[in-house]
Amino acid sequence: MTRYDEERIARLLGALPVVPQGWVQAAQELPFARRELDSIVDRAARDADYRAAVVADLEAALRTVGVEPSTPVVAHLRRRLEQ
């Protein structure tokens, strides 16, 4: 990459609008949430009683592992448990 290209890229990046704080927070929380969702699904696959409790109250299961039970997260977990 030539010096001109690097400078042009820097200017173009600088011209972009500031990323909304919610996006930054979501990006920071996503790896943790994925790990916790994976742990719920894995445990549900091994333990029928746990699976029944999770299916009965997905929101409580998410809160138990420290994940906010938003509508998209609950829907994602529901889809994964149906597989």
N, C-alpha and C positions, 0 to 999 in steps of 0.2 A: 504494500500500500504506500503510495507516495505521501509526502508531507501535506500536499494540497488535499488529498482525500481524507486524511485524518482530521485536518482542520475543518473541512466541510462537514464531515460527520459530527464533529463536536458542535458546530453551529446548529446543525439540524436537530440534534438531540436537545440542545439548549432551548430551541424554539418550541419544543413540545410542552403542552400544559402540564401542570403539576398533577401527579397521580393522586386520586382521592384517598384520604386516610383509611377509609374502609377497605379499599383494595390492598393497601399495605398490611393492615391488620389481618385480613383474610389470608394473604400469602404467608404470613408468619405463623398462623395457626393451622394451616392446612396439613403440614406433615404430622403434627400431633394428632389431629382429628383422624387422619387416615390410619395411623397406627392403632388408635383406640377403636375405630370401626372394625378394623381387621381382627382385633382381639375379641370383640363381641361376636363377630361372625364365626371365628375359629372355635370359640368356646361353645357357641350354640350348636355347632356341628358335632361336638363331642358329648354334650350334656343335654339330654332331652328336657329335663326339668328346667334348666336355665333357658333353653330355647323357648319353652312355653311361657316363661315369665317375661322374656324379652318381647316376644310377639304380643303378649297381652298389654304391655306398657313400654313401648319403644322409647318414649320421652324419659321415663324414669331410668331406663338402662343407660341412656346417653348421659344423663345428669350424674349417674353413679361414677362414670369414668371421666367426668369433667368436660364433656362436650355439650355445647349449647344445642338443644333440640330444635333447630330451625326447621321450617317446612322442607327445604331441599335436603337437609341432612337426614331427616326422618324418612323421606321418600327414597333416598339412596339406600339407607339401611334396610328398609322394607323390601326393595328390589333384590338386594343381596341375600336376604334371608329366604326369599321365595325360590332362589335357584337351587 
